[in-house]
Amino acid sequence: MERKLPTFVLKAIDSETFKRSPKSQKLLDFIAQKSVALGPNLVTGRLLETEFFGLGDSLPNAKSSICRVQISRIKSLLATFYETEGQDEPWQLTFEAGSYGLTLKPSTADQSSFAPKLCILPLLNMGETRANSKYALD
């Protein structure tokens, strides 16, 4: 599978944190590519079980836990990565609760640019003319 992923995704996958865990590194790469190709909502446990882990219809109880365990491991490694090597990254890879597809969120260091902006509009026409009253609630 050709790697067509954004640079910030490749930085996490190719980091020293993930190099120490080759299986998690390969799984993160697979999930990232599937999330880009299909969308994060279509990356399911069944998809991972069949296409990544190569499990068929046998051992249904073992299959149900393998994805949860591996995603938990990847979450832990991502947290380590963003605390160390990736602390200056503007975006972070994350998993929504109960999901196997990757999503993005702004890093905690960069969230100031995403803060709500305050805009104050006049509620009463304070001037002599009614020309600006289209913005007023009088």
NUKOLKOL-927433 format. One record per residue (C-alpha): x, z, y; residue in one letter; residue number from 1. Coordinates in Angstrom, 2 decimals. Layout:
<site c1="X" c3="Z" c2="Y" code="a" pos="NUM"/>
...
END
This chain:
<site c1="0.00" c3="0.00" c2="0.00" code="m" pos="1"/>
<site c1="1.46" c3="-1.06" c2="3.35" code="e" pos="2"/>
<site c1="1.79" c3="1.78" c2="5.88" code="r" pos="3"/>
<site c1="-0.17" c3="0.86" c2="9.00" code="k" pos="4"/>
<site c1="-0.33" c3="4.26" c2="10.62" code="l" pos="5"/>
<site c1="0.22" c3="5.52" c2="14.17" code="p" pos="6"/>
<site c1="3.67" c3="6.92" c2="14.91" code="t" pos="7"/>
<site c1="2.44" c3="10.50" c2="15.32" code="f" pos="8"/>
<site c1="0.93" c3="10.36" c2="11.82" code="v" pos="9"/>
<site c1="4.16" c3="9.01" c2="10.32" code="l" pos="10"/>
<site c1="6.14" c3="11.79" c2="12.06" code="k" pos="11"/>
<site c1="4.15" c3="14.39" c2="10.15" code="a" pos="12"/>
<site c1="4.34" c3="12.54" c2="6.83" code="i" pos="13"/>
<site c1="8.08" c3="11.84" c2="7.13" code="d" pos="14"/>
<site c1="8.94" c3="15.30" c2="8.47" code="s" pos="15"/>
<site c1="11.33" c3="17.73" c2="6.82" code="e" pos="16"/>
<site c1="8.34" c3="20.01" c2="6.18" code="t" pos="17"/>
<site c1="6.68" c3="17.41" c2="3.95" code="f" pos="18"/>
<site c1="9.92" c3="16.11" c2="2.43" code="k" pos="19"/>
<site c1="10.26" c3="19.49" c2="0.72" code="r" pos="20"/>
<site c1="6.93" c3="18.84" c2="-1.03" code="s" pos="21"/>
<site c1="6.96" c3="15.21" c2="-2.24" code="p" pos="22"/>
<site c1="3.55" c3="15.37" c2="-3.95" code="k" pos="23"/>
<site c1="1.88" c3="16.70" c2="-0.79" code="s" pos="24"/>
<site c1="3.77" c3="14.10" c2="1.25" code="q" pos="25"/>
<site c1="2.43" c3="11.27" c2="-0.94" code="k" pos="26"/>
<site c1="-1.10" c3="12.70" c2="-0.84" code="l" pos="27"/>
<site c1="-1.03" c3="13.07" c2="2.95" code="l" pos="28"/>
<site c1="0.19" c3="9.47" c2="3.24" code="d" pos="29"/>
<site c1="-2.63" c3="8.30" c2="0.93" code="f" pos="30"/>
<site c1="-5.29" c3="10.30" c2="2.81" code="i" pos="31"/>
<site c1="-4.03" c3="9.08" c2="6.20" code="a" pos="32"/>
<site c1="-4.17" c3="5.45" c2="5.10" code="q" pos="33"/>
<site c1="-7.64" c3="5.84" c2="3.59" code="k" pos="34"/>
<site c1="-8.87" c3="7.69" c2="6.69" code="s" pos="35"/>
<site c1="-7.69" c3="4.82" c2="8.90" code="v" pos="36"/>
<site c1="-9.04" c3="2.11" c2="6.58" code="a" pos="37"/>
<site c1="-12.38" c3="3.68" c2="5.63" code="l" pos="38"/>
<site c1="-12.99" c3="6.35" c2="8.24" code="g" pos="39"/>
<site c1="-12.55" c3="10.07" c2="7.57" code="p" pos="40"/>
<site c1="-16.14" c3="10.56" c2="6.37" code="n" pos="41"/>
<site c1="-15.64" c3="8.14" c2="3.46" code="l" pos="42"/>
<site c1="-12.56" c3="9.88" c2="2.07" code="v" pos="43"/>
<site c1="-14.16" c3="11.96" c2="-0.66" code="t" pos="44"/>
<site c1="-12.99" c3="14.22" c2="-3.41" code="g" pos="45"/>
<site c1="-14.11" c3="11.60" c2="-5.92" code="r" pos="46"/>
<site c1="-11.97" c3="8.95" c2="-4.20" code="l" pos="47"/>
<site c1="-8.92" c3="11.24" c2="-4.35" code="l" pos="48"/>
<site c1="-9.60" c3="12.18" c2="-7.96" code="e" pos="49"/>
<site c1="-9.84" c3="8.60" c2="-9.16" code="t" pos="50"/>
<site c1="-7.47" c3="6.66" c2="-6.90" code="e" pos="51"/>
<site c1="-4.74" c3="9.23" c2="-6.21" code="f" pos="52"/>
<site c1="-4.81" c3="11.64" c2="-9.14" code="f" pos="53"/>
<site c1="-5.96" c3="9.00" c2="-11.66" code="g" pos="54"/>
<site c1="-8.59" c3="11.25" c2="-13.20" code="l" pos="55"/>
<site c1="-11.49" c3="9.63" c2="-15.00" code="g" pos="56"/>
<site c1="-14.77" c3="11.23" c2="-16.00" code="d" pos="57"/>
<site c1="-13.15" c3="13.82" c2="-18.25" code="s" pos="58"/>
<site c1="-12.47" c3="17.40" c2="-17.15" code="l" pos="59"/>
<site c1="-15.13" c3="17.63" c2="-14.39" code="p" pos="60"/>
<site c1="-14.37" c3="21.31" c2="-13.63" code="n" pos="61"/>
<site c1="-10.63" c3="20.69" c2="-13.28" code="a" pos="62"/>
<site c1="-11.29" c3="17.77" c2="-10.96" code="k" pos="63"/>
<site c1="-13.48" c3="19.78" c2="-8.63" code="s" pos="64"/>
<site c1="-10.69" c3="22.23" c2="-7.85" code="s" pos="65"/>
<site c1="-7.65" c3="19.94" c2="-7.76" code="i" pos="66"/>
<site c1="-8.63" c3="18.36" c2="-4.42" code="c" pos="67"/>
<site c1="-9.46" c3="21.68" c2="-2.77" code="r" pos="68"/>
<site c1="-6.14" c3="23.20" c2="-3.87" code="v" pos="69"/>
<site c1="-4.10" c3="20.20" c2="-2.71" code="q" pos="70"/>
<site c1="-5.92" c3="19.93" c2="0.65" code="i" pos="71"/>
<site c1="-5.32" c3="23.65" c2="1.20" code="s" pos="72"/>
<site c1="-1.61" c3="23.07" c2="0.55" code="r" pos="73"/>
<site c1="-1.52" c3="20.14" c2="2.99" code="i" pos="74"/>
<site c1="-3.31" c3="22.22" c2="5.66" code="k" pos="75"/>
<site c1="-0.66" c3="24.90" c2="5.26" code="s" pos="76"/>
<site c1="2.17" c3="22.35" c2="5.53" code="l" pos="77"/>
<site c1="0.55" c3="20.76" c2="8.61" code="l" pos="78"/>
<site c1="0.34" c3="24.19" c2="10.25" code="a" pos="79"/>
<site c1="4.04" c3="24.73" c2="9.54" code="t" pos="80"/>
<site c1="4.88" c3="21.27" c2="10.86" code="f" pos="81"/>
<site c1="3.00" c3="21.82" c2="14.15" code="y" pos="82"/>
<site c1="4.60" c3="25.26" c2="14.60" code="e" pos="83"/>
<site c1="8.12" c3="23.82" c2="14.17" code="t" pos="84"/>
<site c1="9.07" c3="20.12" c2="14.18" code="e" pos="85"/>
<site c1="5.80" c3="18.87" c2="15.64" code="g" pos="86"/>
<site c1="5.28" c3="21.48" c2="18.32" code="q" pos="87"/>
<site c1="5.57" c3="18.86" c2="21.09" code="d" pos="88"/>
<site c1="3.18" c3="16.37" c2="19.51" code="e" pos="89"/>
<site c1="0.17" c3="15.64" c2="21.75" code="p" pos="90"/>
<site c1="-2.18" c3="15.16" c2="18.76" code="w" pos="91"/>
<site c1="-2.58" c3="17.09" c2="15.54" code="q" pos="92"/>
<site c1="-3.87" c3="15.93" c2="12.18" code="l" pos="93"/>
<site c1="-6.60" c3="18.14" c2="10.81" code="t" pos="94"/>
<site c1="-9.31" c3="18.31" c2="8.19" code="f" pos="95"/>
<site c1="-12.87" c3="19.20" c2="9.18" code="e" pos="96"/>
<site c1="-14.35" c3="21.98" c2="7.05" code="a" pos="97"/>
<site c1="-15.39" c3="20.63" c2="3.67" code="g" pos="98"/>
<site c1="-13.89" c3="17.21" c2="4.36" code="s" pos="99"/>
<site c1="-11.06" c3="15.29" c2="2.71" code="y" pos="100"/>
<site c1="-10.55" c3="12.77" c2="5.52" code="g" pos="101"/>
<site c1="-8.08" c3="13.32" c2="8.36" code="l" pos="102"/>
<site c1="-9.23" c3="13.66" c2="11.94" code="t" pos="103"/>
<site c1="-7.32" c3="14.19" c2="15.18" code="l" pos="104"/>
<site c1="-7.48" c3="16.93" c2="17.73" code="k" pos="105"/>
<site c1="-5.43" c3="17.45" c2="20.87" code="p" pos="106"/>
<site c1="-2.61" c3="19.92" c2="20.38" code="s" pos="107"/>
<site c1="-3.02" c3="23.35" c2="21.93" code="t" pos="108"/>
<site c1="-0.21" c3="22.53" c2="24.37" code="a" pos="109"/>
<site c1="-2.04" c3="19.40" c2="25.56" code="d" pos="110"/>
<site c1="-5.62" c3="20.66" c2="25.78" code="q" pos="111"/>
<site c1="-5.46" c3="21.27" c2="29.53" code="s" pos="112"/>
<site c1="-6.06" c3="17.56" c2="30.14" code="s" pos="113"/>
<site c1="-9.23" c3="17.81" c2="28.03" code="f" pos="114"/>
<site c1="-10.67" c3="20.79" c2="29.88" code="a" pos="115"/>
<site c1="-14.09" c3="20.32" c2="31.46" code="p" pos="116"/>
<site c1="-14.00" c3="19.22" c2="35.07" code="k" pos="117"/>
<site c1="-16.27" c3="20.77" c2="37.65" code="l" pos="118"/>
<site c1="-18.24" c3="18.55" c2="39.97" code="c" pos="119"/>
<site c1="-20.42" c3="20.10" c2="42.67" code="i" pos="120"/>
<site c1="-23.29" c3="18.08" c2="44.05" code="l" pos="121"/>
<site c1="-25.48" c3="19.24" c2="46.96" code="p" pos="122"/>
<site c1="-28.85" c3="20.50" c2="45.86" code="l" pos="123"/>
<site c1="-30.32" c3="20.48" c2="49.36" code="l" pos="124"/>
<site c1="-29.97" c3="17.91" c2="52.10" code="n" pos="125"/>
<site c1="-28.08" c3="19.92" c2="54.70" code="m" pos="126"/>
<site c1="-27.75" c3="17.09" c2="57.23" code="g" pos="127"/>
<site c1="-30.00" c3="15.85" c2="60.01" code="e" pos="128"/>
<site c1="-30.77" c3="12.52" c2="58.31" code="t" pos="129"/>
<site c1="-32.43" c3="11.72" c2="55.03" code="r" pos="130"/>
<site c1="-29.84" c3="9.01" c2="54.28" code="a" pos="131"/>
<site c1="-28.00" c3="11.17" c2="51.76" code="n" pos="132"/>
<site c1="-31.11" c3="12.80" c2="50.35" code="s" pos="133"/>
<site c1="-30.95" c3="10.72" c2="47.16" code="k" pos="134"/>
<site c1="-28.48" c3="13.35" c2="45.88" code="y" pos="135"/>
<site c1="-30.59" c3="16.30" c2="47.00" code="a" pos="136"/>
<site c1="-33.36" c3="18.08" c2="45.12" code="l" pos="137"/>
<site c1="-35.59" c3="18.89" c2="48.13" code="d" pos="138"/>
END
